[in-house]
């Protein structure tokens, strides 16, 4: 590997060990076995290098996760529960990735470039998830499914991930999520009481 690849691998190790916000230029250079000046030469900045390492790790996770978008079971609810059980286990197994992504989101609030990249990534993820759940190609998914199905799935993903990172012992399982969604639909379909 050359310095550029060494830096990317070093940045990834630092993300795994220290997270996004606590990783310094010195940490990355030490992990990569190169000079600190090499970061500026190859990537321009610590942030640009960490972003590239984080996005590469997220792409790896997304490629593997697409197989987990369809669970196993005899019913739609059982498949949904199985899919979420696997995702929840994944949050524990790749904890460093989720913590680094939350830290990057916080940092993005003062970094317009990073915020733009994260926003575009979410738009693509909504479309991809909606297409997979609806069983169609991404270019064929209905916009209402992107806005509805894709958005709800990403909201669940973010919310459950934060719960898993914060309180792993009490993270809901897939069955609880399915039951919660079913109950939400019941409440949405329930007529409002009339006055009088």
C-alpha positions, -999 to 999 in steps of 0.1 A, spaced: 0 0 0 11 36 -6 7 65 18 -28 73 6 -41 38 13 -21 36 46 -38 69 57 -72 56 48 -66 23 68 -51 43 97 -81 66 98 -104 36 99 -85 21 128 -87 55 146 -125 57 140 -129 22 154 -107 29 185 -113 67 192 -143 77 172 -148 107 148 -145 136 172 -115 125 193 -93 114 165 -64 138 158 -40 143 129 -13 128 151 -34 97 158 -40 90 121 -4 96 111 8 73 139 -17 46 130 -7 49 93 30 50 100 34 82 79 41 119 86 13 143 96 20 163 65 10 134 43 -26 139 54 -27 174 40 -9 163 8 -32 133 1 -65 144 15 -64 181 22 -75 178 59 -81 155 88 -119 160 83 -117 150 46 -97 119 54 -120 108 83 -151 114 61 -137 92 34 -128 65 59 -163 67 75 -181 67 41 -161 37 30 -171 18 62 -207 29 58 -207 17 21 -193 -17 33 -221 -19 59 -248 -9 34 -237 -36 9 -239 -62 36 -271 -48 51 -290 -49 18 -291 -87 23 -306 -81 57 -335 -60 44 -356 -91 39 -359 -113 69 -368 -149 71 -401 -163 83 -436 -176 72 -454 -142 75 -446 -106 67 -445 -98 104 -421 -127 111 -398 -115 83 -400 -79 96 -391 -91 131 -362 -113 119 -348 -84 98 -349 -61 128 -334 -86 151 -304 -90 128 -301 -52 124 -301 -48 162 -274 -74 166 -255 -56 140 -256 -23 160 -238 -41 188 -213 -58 165 -204 -26 147 -209 -2 176 -179 19 166 -194 26 132 -227 39 146 -210 61 173 -187 76 146 -217 83 124 -235 101 152 -204 121 159 -201 130 122 -237 141 122 -230 164 152 -199 177 135 -218 183 102 -239 209 119 -209 232 116 -196 217 83 -218 226 53 -198 203 30 -202 173 53 -239 181 59 -245 182 22 -229 148 17 -249 133 46 -282 148 33 -276 133 -1 -267 99 14 -300 99 33 -320 108 2 -303 78 -16 -309 55 14 -346 64 15 -350 55 -22 -330 23 -19 -348 11 13 -382 19 -1 -374 1 -34 -362 -30 -15 -391 -31 8 -416 -26 -20 -398 -52 -42 -390 -29 -71 -359 -14 -87 -348 20 -72 -357 38 -104 -392 23 -103 -401 30 -67 -430 54 -63 -421 88 -48 -448 84 -22 -431 52 -11 -397 70 -9 -412 98 12 -433 74 33 -419 39 35 -382 50 31 -385 78 56 -403 57 82 -377 29 78 -348 53 82 -365 69 112 -368 35 128 -332 27 119 -319 59 135 -341 57 166 -335 20 173 -297 25 167 -297 53 193 -316 31 218 -292 2 212 -262 24 218 -277 41 248 -294 12 266 -284 -21 250 -302 -42 276 -335 -26 269 -334 -22 232 -366 -34 216 -365 -66 195 -380 -71 161 -412 -85 175 -417 -55 197 -411 -32 168 -437 -51 146 -462 -49 174 -456 -12 180 -461 -5 143 -493 -26 142 -506 -7 172 -497 27 156 -517 17 125 -546 8 147 -545 42 164 -542 60 131 -573 42 118 -593 47 149 -619 74 144 -617 105 166 -643 108 193 -671 131 184 -681 160 207 -715 160 221 
